Amino acid sequence: MENGVARTLRALSVAAAIGAGVLTASVPGAGAATRPLRASVGTVWLCRPGQTLDPCARSRATTAVSGNGATRLAGFPIASPARRFDCFYVYPTVSTERTANADLTIQPAERDAAIVQASRFSQQCTVWAPMYRQVTVAGLARGLVAGPSTAIAYASLLAAWKDYLAHDNHGRPIIFIGHSQGSALLIRLLRTQVDPSPTLRKRMVSAILLGGNVQVPTGRLVGGTFQHIPVCRASSQTGCVIAYSSFGSPPPANSLFGRAGQGVSVQSGQGGAGSQQVVCVNPVTFSSRVGALQPFFLAVTAPTSGVRVLTPWVTFPGLYTAQCRQSDGATWLQVTATPAPGDPRPTVSASLGPTWGYHVDDVNLALGDLVTDVGREEAAYR
């Protein structure tokens, strides 16, 4: 996140939804604040294997709703109990605590974010998600970025990463997943801890860094944000980055996302606006071609007019397409909804204003595609 964010937050009542895909309702069963589960050196785990009420291990039962309102149960792979791969997930800005930095108590906002963004990846990997002292919505509204508050957030995440690597990973391959502030801090972590290390680069299956402005020199696939980690150009490529920010129209000149050296780039310590561009990887086509997205939303956040959905999740086949575009110094994932006449399915909007685009829904608009991509990368990993 970035300076001036207070001007874009039209109501702090929706703050817990920023980047989490939970717009108006809390996730059923999320519960009140949870007592932390602490590792030996003090890490508090939001998600980890064997944890009671792990939000990253929730039901993935899904109803598919077509344009004419017809429904069917959508199948999904059953996760193996002995998974070879880890996913290291860093949640976005969700904390509504009044301090500049969050503490490490697991609140409903963090649990909701993990369910909405990370739980479906559990069919492909074991999800590890540390609590970290993120800059809160209140801190962002006061412009506390790129300074001590962000340093506190990053130091907290770095300590959790080092603890995980030393005590929990045991050499397993890793998929990194982050969004918004989570992506910005993961970018710093990858730049300092993984990119310079051949051993850790080999262990990295991929990094999904959405709404975080990963940058490359204009026209290149590596350099800029990372010196050795390239942009993914195929779903079977490993050791690479999938990144984008989604919009329904070209990002404005003062956009927080999609423009190098400004907006969320500030939080991850990136500059170079004149010679760099923000990365866009279409998670469907891995090219400039248009592809049909496979979105997944929690049913409580995506009510359908006159259509009854009894599963926790809902998906809308054929409703959205996506294409990476470049124009006037911006690079973005153009998401287009094509509802039929009388289509009962809801469509996303730039709910926080044009400078944010579809940031709230970056993950969920393509969640099915991203989970599929991880499975293909794992199959190709050697």
N, C-alpha and C positions, 0 to 999 in steps of 0.2 A: 504494500500500500504506500501512500505517498502524501506529501504536503498538499493541502487544499482539499483533502478528502471530506472534511466537514461540509463543504459546499455541495457535495454530491449525495450526502446522506439525507434524504428528505425526512426520515423519521428513524430515530434510534430503536424504535419498537421492532423494526425488521432487521436490526443489526446482526442478530444471531444467525440470520439466514445468508449473510454475505458469503458467497462462494460455497455454501453448504447445500443449496438446493431445497431448503426448507423455508417456504415463503410465509405461510400463515399458520401452520399447525405443528405442534411438537410430535415426535414419533411416538406411537403408542407403546407403552411399556418401557419408555426410556428411564422413567423414575427420577427421583431426586438426586442430589449430589451423592456421589459414591465415595466411600472411604478408599484412599489410594492403596494399590498393591505395590509395595516397594521392593525393588531388587536390592541386592546386598550393598550397592554403593549409592542407593538413593533414587534410582530411576523410578518414576511412576508410569505404569503402563496402562494406557487407554485400551489397547488391544494387545493380546499376546496369547499363545496357545495354552489351553488349560485353565484360563481365567474364567471365573464364574460370571455369567451375564456379559460375556464378551460381545460388544456391539458389532465387531467385525465378523461374527459367526452367526448372524441372524438368518432367518428364512429367506430364500430367494424365489419363493413361489410367485408366479407372474401371470397376469391376464393380458392377452393381446387384444386391443380394440381396433377394429378396422374403421374405415371412413364411413361406412354405412351403419355403424353401431354394433355390428356383430362381434361377439367375443369368443375367445377360445383360451384354454390354458396353454401357456407357452412352456415348453420343456427347457430344462437346463442340465448341464453335466453335474453329476454327483462328485463332490470332492473326494479325493483319496485320503484316507486317514494318515498316510505316510507320504507327505508332500516333500519333494526334493528342493523346492524353491521358497525363498522368503520374499515377502513384499514389505518394504519399509515405508510407511505412510506418514505424511506430515499434513495435518489438517489446516484449513484456511482460517481467516479471521472470523472467529465466532464468539469470543469471550465478551460477555456483557458486564464483567466486573468493573467497578468504578475506578480502580487504580490504573496506572499507565501500563503495567505489565500484569498478566494473570498469575495467579499462584498455581500450584500443581494439584488442586482438588478437582476431581472429575465431576463436571457439571453436566446437566442435560444437553447443553449446547454442543459440547465436545462429543458426547455420545451420539447425538443426532447426526453430526457431520460424518462420523465414522460409519454409521449405518448407511447414510445416503451415498457417500462417495466410495467407501472402501470395502464394504461387506460383500459385494458381488465378486470382487477379486479373490475371495477366499475359495472359490472353486478352482483356482489355478495356483494358489500359493498360500503359505502361512503368513497372515498379516500381523506385523509388529507395528504398533503406533505409540510412540512415547508422548506423554504430556510434556509440554514445554511452556516456558514463561513468555508466551506470545505478547506482542503489543495488542492491547485490547481495542475494541471499537471506540471506547472513550479516549484512549491514548491516541488513536489515529485521528479522531475528531479534533484533538488539540494539536495536531501537527507534529507529534512526537515520533518522527521517523528519521532514519539515517543518522541517529545519534545514540545516546545512552540506552534508550528503551529498546531499540533494535539490537544493540550489542548484548543486552541482557537476554533477549529472546534467542539470539544465535548461540550464545555461550551455553544456555540451557539445552538447546537441541544438540549441540556438539558433545556435551557431556553424556547425553543419552545415547548418541551414536557410538561413542567410544565404549560405553558400558555394554551395549548390545554386541559390538564387534568382538570385545574381549571375552564375554561370558555366555552369549546366546547364539551367535551365528554358526560357529563350528565349521566354517568353510563353505557353507551353502551359497549357491548363486542368489543374487539379490535383484529385485525390481524395485526401483525408487518411484514413489508416487506422491505428488504434491499439487496443491492448487493455491493460487493467490499468495498470501503471506507464506504459506507452506512451501510453495514453489520458490519464492524469493530466497528463503532460508536454505532450502535444499540446493539451490544454485550455488550459494556460498559454500555449503558443505562439500558438494561435489568438486568445486573448483580447488578447494584447499586440501581435501582428504583423498579423493578418488582420482581425479584427473592427473595429478602428478605421480600416482602409484601404479606401475604396470600390474602388480598383483591384484589390487582392488579393481582396476579397470577390467581385468580378466573375469573377475567375479561378478561384475555388473552385467546383468542380462539386458536391461534397458532402464531408461529414466523417463517417466511420464510427468512433464512439468508444464502444467496448464495455467494460463493467466499469470505468467511470471516473466514474460519478455526475454526468453533465451535469444541471444544475438549471435550473428555471424557476420564476417565481412561481406559486403554486398556481392551476391553471385556465388558465394562459396558454401561448402557444407561443413567446414570445421574452422576453428579460430574464433576470435571474439570472446564469448563467454567461456568456452573451453578450448584448450590448446590441442587436446588429443581425442576428445569424445565427439564424434560426428553426429550430424542430423540423420535420422532414419530415412531411408529411401525405399524400404520394402518391409512388409510385415514379418518376414523371416530374418531380417537383419538383427544382429545382436550387438551389444556394447554401444548403443546409440541412444539418441534423444527423440521422443515424440513431444512436440510442443505446439501450442496454438492459443489464440484468444478468439472467441466467437462473437460475431456481430451480425446484425440483420441488414446493415447498410455500411458504407465506408466509414471508418473511424474518423471523428472530427479532428481538427488540428491539435486540440488540447486533450486528446484521448489519453486515458490512463494506461491503455494497453495497445499493443500493436505498433508502437512507435519507439524506435531505439533511443535510449538515453533519457527518456522521460517516464513519468508515471511510476509503475511498479519497478522499472529498471533501477530507480534510485535506491530502493530498499535492498536490492541485491548487489549494489556497488558497481553498476555498469554505466559506462558513458559511451562515447564514440558515435554519437548520433549521425554525424556527417558521413561516415564511411561504413556504417553497419546497418543491417536490417534485422528486424525481429523474425524469428523462425516461425513458419507455419508448416505443419505436417498434417495432411488430411488423413485421419486414422482409418478411413475406408479405402482410399485409392493409393495413398502414398505418392501422389503426383498432383498435377494441376487439373486433372479430370474431376468431374462432378461424381459424387457417390451418394447413395441412399444411406442415411444414418439409422442406427438401431438404438433409439433412446430408451432409457429406463428411469422411471420416476416412482417415488413412493405414492401409493394410491391416495393417501390423505392430502397430498400436496397438488394433485392433478385431477380434481373432480371432473367427471365426464357427464354432460347433460343427459339425463334420462337413462344412463347406462350403469348398471350395478356391477361393481368390482369388489369381490370378496377376498382377493389375495392381497398381501402386503405391497406388491409391486404391480405396475402397469406399464405396458409398452405400446407404442403407436406405429405399427409398420406402415411404411410408405408416406409418412407425414412430412418428413424433413429430408432435404438434401444438403450437401456441404461441398464447398470448393474453396481452395486456397486462392486468395487474390492479392494483388499488389497495386497500389495507386497512390500517387502524391506522397511518397515517403512512408506509407503505412503498409503493413502486411497482416492479413487476418484470415480467419476461417469464416467465409460467408455462409451462413445458415439460412435456408429458405424453407418456409412452410408452404405446403400446397394442399390445403384442405379442400375437400369436395363440397359442393353445395349441401347444406344441412349436416355437415360433419360435426359430430358431438364432441370431438376431442379438443382439449384446450391447446393453445399455442403459447410459446414463451414470448416475453417482451423485454425491452430494455428498461426494466422496472426501476433501476436507480439512475436513469438518465442516459443520454447518448454517449457520454464519455466512458461509460462502463460497458455498453453493448449488452451482450448476453452473458456477462461474466458470472452471474449467479448460477447459470445453468451450463457452464463450460463442460463440466464432467458428465452430467446426466444426459445431455443431448447425444453424446456418443459413447455412453457407458458400455453398451453391448459390444461395440466395435473395439473399444480399448481392452476389454476383458478377452475378446477373441484374439487381438494382437498379442497380448501377453502369452496366451496359450501357444501361438505359432512361434513366438520368439523362444519360448521354453523348449519346444520341439526341435528348434534349430540350434540350440545352445550346445556348444562342445567345450 
